[in-house]
Amino acid sequence: MIDVADAIALSANFRAHPLGFYYLQKHQSDGTSFRVHVWLPDGSKSPENDNHQHSFDIHSSIRLGRMRSELVRFIELPNGEEVEFVVDYGKARTTLLPTGRLGKLETTAVFESSAGDNYYLQAGVVHRVAVVEKPCVTFLRTVEKGAPILSYGKEVEEPPFDRTLVTQEERAAISALLEAVGSRVTAG
């Protein structure tokens, strides 16, 4: 498990994620992982190809901010506008590789989660997250289920993304934000 104090102590280990946030993760031998996701107030925007699915179930706890989740279904169509990609995770690089499947995305549900809320997302569900109130901090527990890691979007090519470690400035901003989250927990 990762708590706020652990995340602060490990703040130099946060990495940039291609979907516009910083993340810290701790893997367990049983396929469970604990993660912290942080969207800074002036963080980057998500790329065009931001609809995606995970190989794991997600149990998320929103500690700060607010996010909107959109669940979608990929419908394969020969002349579809949406491209399906396999997400390839190299050592510290994320690359999208087209599968050759085209289609469209159909929204099946939309919900918002704010500080204090928890939500569950099953492996293999295509979704996108938009942070509507920054800064935003989530603590997650994931359980590996082996579903394919896929992404969808209209951009045929997206450059590979290097998941670099945070800079000193980013580390300081993340630590300060996590300290604020910790003081809210203590005060509440």
Contacts in CASP RR format, 6 or more apart in sequence:
PFRMAT RR
TARGET T0000
AUTHOR 0000-0000-0000
METHOD contacts of the structure
MODEL  1
MIDVADAIALSANFRAHPLGFYYLQKHQSDGTSFRVHVWLPDGSKSPEND
NHQHSFDIHSSIRLGRMRSELVRFIELPNGEEVEFVVDYGKARTTLLPTG
RLGKLETTAVFESSAGDNYYLQAGVVHRVAVVEKPCVTFLRTVEKGAPIL
SYGKEVEEPPFDRTLVTQEERAAISALLEAVGSRVTAG
1 26 0 8 1.000
1 34 0 8 1.000
1 141 0 8 1.000
2 10 0 8 1.000
2 24 0 8 1.000
2 26 0 8 1.000
2 34 0 8 1.000
2 35 0 8 1.000
2 36 0 8 1.000
2 139 0 8 1.000
4 63 0 8 1.000
4 178 0 8 1.000
4 181 0 8 1.000
4 182 0 8 1.000
4 185 0 8 1.000
7 24 0 8 1.000
7 36 0 8 1.000
7 178 0 8 1.000
8 175 0 8 1.000
8 178 0 8 1.000
8 179 0 8 1.000
10 24 0 8 1.000
11 24 0 8 1.000
11 166 0 8 1.000
11 171 0 8 1.000
11 174 0 8 1.000
11 175 0 8 1.000
11 178 0 8 1.000
12 165 0 8 1.000
12 166 0 8 1.000
12 171 0 8 1.000
13 24 0 8 1.000
13 165 0 8 1.000
14 22 0 8 1.000
14 23 0 8 1.000
14 24 0 8 1.000
14 36 0 8 1.000
14 38 0 8 1.000
14 165 0 8 1.000
14 166 0 8 1.000
14 170 0 8 1.000
14 171 0 8 1.000
14 174 0 8 1.000
15 22 0 8 1.000
15 23 0 8 1.000
15 24 0 8 1.000
15 92 0 8 1.000
15 163 0 8 1.000
15 164 0 8 1.000
15 165 0 8 1.000
15 166 0 8 1.000
16 22 0 8 1.000
16 161 0 8 1.000
16 162 0 8 1.000
16 163 0 8 1.000
16 164 0 8 1.000
16 166 0 8 1.000
16 170 0 8 1.000
17 23 0 8 1.000
17 37 0 8 1.000
17 163 0 8 1.000
18 47 0 8 1.000
18 94 0 8 1.000
18 161 0 8 1.000
18 163 0 8 1.000
19 46 0 8 1.000
19 47 0 8 1.000
19 50 0 8 1.000
19 52 0 8 1.000
19 129 0 8 1.000
20 39 0 8 1.000
20 43 0 8 1.000
20 44 0 8 1.000
20 45 0 8 1.000
20 46 0 8 1.000
21 37 0 8 1.000
21 38 0 8 1.000
21 39 0 8 1.000
21 43 0 8 1.000
21 131 0 8 1.000
21 136 0 8 1.000
22 37 0 8 1.000
22 38 0 8 1.000
22 39 0 8 1.000
22 40 0 8 1.000
22 166 0 8 1.000
22 170 0 8 1.000
22 174 0 8 1.000
23 35 0 8 1.000
23 36 0 8 1.000
23 37 0 8 1.000
23 38 0 8 1.000
24 35 0 8 1.000
24 36 0 8 1.000
25 33 0 8 1.000
25 34 0 8 1.000
25 35 0 8 1.000
25 36 0 8 1.000
26 33 0 8 1.000
26 34 0 8 1.000
26 35 0 8 1.000
27 33 0 8 1.000
28 34 0 8 1.000
31 56 0 8 1.000
31 143 0 8 1.000
31 144 0 8 1.000
32 141 0 8 1.000
32 142 0 8 1.000
32 143 0 8 1.000
32 144 0 8 1.000
33 56 0 8 1.000
33 141 0 8 1.000
33 142 0 8 1.000
33 144 0 8 1.000
34 139 0 8 1.000
34 140 0 8 1.000
34 141 0 8 1.000
34 142 0 8 1.000
35 139 0 8 1.000
35 140 0 8 1.000
35 141 0 8 1.000
35 142 0 8 1.000
36 137 0 8 1.000
36 138 0 8 1.000
36 139 0 8 1.000
36 140 0 8 1.000
36 178 0 8 1.000
37 136 0 8 1.000
37 137 0 8 1.000
37 138 0 8 1.000
37 140 0 8 1.000
38 135 0 8 1.000
38 136 0 8 1.000
38 137 0 8 1.000
38 174 0 8 1.000
38 177 0 8 1.000
38 178 0 8 1.000
39 131 0 8 1.000
39 134 0 8 1.000
39 135 0 8 1.000
39 136 0 8 1.000
39 137 0 8 1.000
40 134 0 8 1.000
40 135 0 8 1.000
40 170 0 8 1.000
40 173 0 8 1.000
40 174 0 8 1.000
40 177 0 8 1.000
41 134 0 8 1.000
41 135 0 8 1.000
43 134 0 8 1.000
46 128 0 8 1.000
46 130 0 8 1.000
47 155 0 8 1.000
47 158 0 8 1.000
48 153 0 8 1.000
48 154 0 8 1.000
48 155 0 8 1.000
48 158 0 8 1.000
49 83 0 8 1.000
49 85 0 8 1.000
49 96 0 8 1.000
49 151 0 8 1.000
49 152 0 8 1.000
49 153 0 8 1.000
49 154 0 8 1.000
49 155 0 8 1.000
49 158 0 8 1.000
50 128 0 8 1.000
50 129 0 8 1.000
50 151 0 8 1.000
50 153 0 8 1.000
51 72 0 8 1.000
51 82 0 8 1.000
51 105 0 8 1.000
51 126 0 8 1.000
51 127 0 8 1.000
51 128 0 8 1.000
51 151 0 8 1.000
51 152 0 8 1.000
51 153 0 8 1.000
52 87 0 8 1.000
52 126 0 8 1.000
52 127 0 8 1.000
52 128 0 8 1.000
52 149 0 8 1.000
52 150 0 8 1.000
52 151 0 8 1.000
52 152 0 8 1.000
53 123 0 8 1.000
53 124 0 8 1.000
53 125 0 8 1.000
53 126 0 8 1.000
53 127 0 8 1.000
53 147 0 8 1.000
53 148 0 8 1.000
53 149 0 8 1.000
53 150 0 8 1.000
54 121 0 8 1.000
54 123 0 8 1.000
54 124 0 8 1.000
54 142 0 8 1.000
54 147 0 8 1.000
54 149 0 8 1.000
55 123 0 8 1.000
55 124 0 8 1.000
55 144 0 8 1.000
55 145 0 8 1.000
55 146 0 8 1.000
55 147 0 8 1.000
55 148 0 8 1.000
55 149 0 8 1.000
56 123 0 8 1.000
56 142 0 8 1.000
56 143 0 8 1.000
56 144 0 8 1.000
56 145 0 8 1.000
56 146 0 8 1.000
56 147 0 8 1.000
57 120 0 8 1.000
57 121 0 8 1.000
57 122 0 8 1.000
57 123 0 8 1.000
57 142 0 8 1.000
57 143 0 8 1.000
57 145 0 8 1.000
58 119 0 8 1.000
58 120 0 8 1.000
58 121 0 8 1.000
58 140 0 8 1.000
58 141 0 8 1.000
58 142 0 8 1.000
59 118 0 8 1.000
59 120 0 8 1.000
59 140 0 8 1.000
59 141 0 8 1.000
59 142 0 8 1.000
59 143 0 8 1.000
60 113 0 8 1.000
60 118 0 8 1.000
60 119 0 8 1.000
60 120 0 8 1.000
60 121 0 8 1.000
60 138 0 8 1.000
60 139 0 8 1.000
60 140 0 8 1.000
61 116 0 8 1.000
61 117 0 8 1.000
61 118 0 8 1.000
61 138 0 8 1.000
61 139 0 8 1.000
61 140 0 8 1.000
62 113 0 8 1.000
62 114 0 8 1.000
62 115 0 8 1.000
62 116 0 8 1.000
62 117 0 8 1.000
62 118 0 8 1.000
62 119 0 8 1.000
62 136 0 8 1.000
62 137 0 8 1.000
62 138 0 8 1.000
63 115 0 8 1.000
63 116 0 8 1.000
63 137 0 8 1.000
63 138 0 8 1.000
63 139 0 8 1.000
63 181 0 8 1.000
63 184 0 8 1.000
63 185 0 8 1.000
64 115 0 8 1.000
64 135 0 8 1.000
64 136 0 8 1.000
64 137 0 8 1.000
64 177 0 8 1.000
64 180 0 8 1.000
64 181 0 8 1.000
64 184 0 8 1.000
65 114 0 8 1.000
65 115 0 8 1.000
65 131 0 8 1.000
65 133 0 8 1.000
65 134 0 8 1.000
65 135 0 8 1.000
65 136 0 8 1.000
65 137 0 8 1.000
66 112 0 8 1.000
66 113 0 8 1.000
66 114 0 8 1.000
66 115 0 8 1.000
66 131 0 8 1.000
66 132 0 8 1.000
66 133 0 8 1.000
66 136 0 8 1.000
67 112 0 8 1.000
67 113 0 8 1.000
67 129 0 8 1.000
67 130 0 8 1.000
67 131 0 8 1.000
67 132 0 8 1.000
67 133 0 8 1.000
67 136 0 8 1.000
67 138 0 8 1.000
68 110 0 8 1.000
68 111 0 8 1.000
68 112 0 8 1.000
68 129 0 8 1.000
68 130 0 8 1.000
68 132 0 8 1.000
69 110 0 8 1.000
69 111 0 8 1.000
69 112 0 8 1.000
69 113 0 8 1.000
69 119 0 8 1.000
69 121 0 8 1.000
69 127 0 8 1.000
69 128 0 8 1.000
69 129 0 8 1.000
70 107 0 8 1.000
70 109 0 8 1.000
70 110 0 8 1.000
70 127 0 8 1.000
70 128 0 8 1.000
70 129 0 8 1.000
70 130 0 8 1.000
71 107 0 8 1.000
71 108 0 8 1.000
71 109 0 8 1.000
71 110 0 8 1.000
71 125 0 8 1.000
71 126 0 8 1.000
71 127 0 8 1.000
72 105 0 8 1.000
72 106 0 8 1.000
72 107 0 8 1.000
72 108 0 8 1.000
72 126 0 8 1.000
72 127 0 8 1.000
72 128 0 8 1.000
72 152 0 8 1.000
73 105 0 8 1.000
73 106 0 8 1.000
73 108 0 8 1.000
73 126 0 8 1.000
74 82 0 8 1.000
74 84 0 8 1.000
74 103 0 8 1.000
74 104 0 8 1.000
74 105 0 8 1.000
74 126 0 8 1.000
74 152 0 8 1.000
75 103 0 8 1.000
75 104 0 8 1.000
75 105 0 8 1.000
75 106 0 8 1.000
76 101 0 8 1.000
76 102 0 8 1.000
76 103 0 8 1.000
77 102 0 8 1.000
77 103 0 8 1.000
77 104 0 8 1.000
78 102 0 8 1.000
79 102 0 8 1.000
80 102 0 8 1.000
80 103 0 8 1.000
80 104 0 8 1.000
81 102 0 8 1.000
81 103 0 8 1.000
81 104 0 8 1.000
81 154 0 8 1.000
82 102 0 8 1.000
82 103 0 8 1.000
82 104 0 8 1.000
82 105 0 8 1.000
82 152 0 8 1.000
82 153 0 8 1.000
82 154 0 8 1.000
83 98 0 8 1.000
83 100 0 8 1.000
83 101 0 8 1.000
83 102 0 8 1.000
83 152 0 8 1.000
83 153 0 8 1.000
83 154 0 8 1.000
83 155 0 8 1.000
83 156 0 8 1.000
84 98 0 8 1.000
84 99 0 8 1.000
84 100 0 8 1.000
84 101 0 8 1.000
84 102 0 8 1.000
84 103 0 8 1.000
84 150 0 8 1.000
84 151 0 8 1.000
84 152 0 8 1.000
85 96 0 8 1.000
85 97 0 8 1.000
85 98 0 8 1.000
85 99 0 8 1.000
85 150 0 8 1.000
85 151 0 8 1.000
85 152 0 8 1.000
85 153 0 8 1.000
86 96 0 8 1.000
86 97 0 8 1.000
86 99 0 8 1.000
86 148 0 8 1.000
86 149 0 8 1.000
86 150 0 8 1.000
87 94 0 8 1.000
87 95 0 8 1.000
87 96 0 8 1.000
87 97 0 8 1.000
87 149 0 8 1.000
87 150 0 8 1.000
87 151 0 8 1.000
88 94 0 8 1.000
88 95 0 8 1.000
88 96 0 8 1.000
88 97 0 8 1.000
89 149 0 8 1.000
92 162 0 8 1.000
92 163 0 8 1.000
92 164 0 8 1.000
93 160 0 8 1.000
93 161 0 8 1.000
93 162 0 8 1.000
93 163 0 8 1.000
94 160 0 8 1.000
94 161 0 8 1.000
94 163 0 8 1.000
95 160 0 8 1.000
95 161 0 8 1.000
96 151 0 8 1.000
96 158 0 8 1.000
98 156 0 8 1.000
99 150 0 8 1.000
105 126 0 8 1.000
105 152 0 8 1.000
105 153 0 8 1.000
111 119 0 8 1.000
112 132 0 8 1.000
113 119 0 8 1.000
114 133 0 8 1.000
115 184 0 8 1.000
121 127 0 8 1.000
123 144 0 8 1.000
123 145 0 8 1.000
123 146 0 8 1.000
123 147 0 8 1.000
124 145 0 8 1.000
124 147 0 8 1.000
124 148 0 8 1.000
124 150 0 8 1.000
126 150 0 8 1.000
126 152 0 8 1.000
135 177 0 8 1.000
137 177 0 8 1.000
137 178 0 8 1.000
137 181 0 8 1.000
166 174 0 8 1.000
END
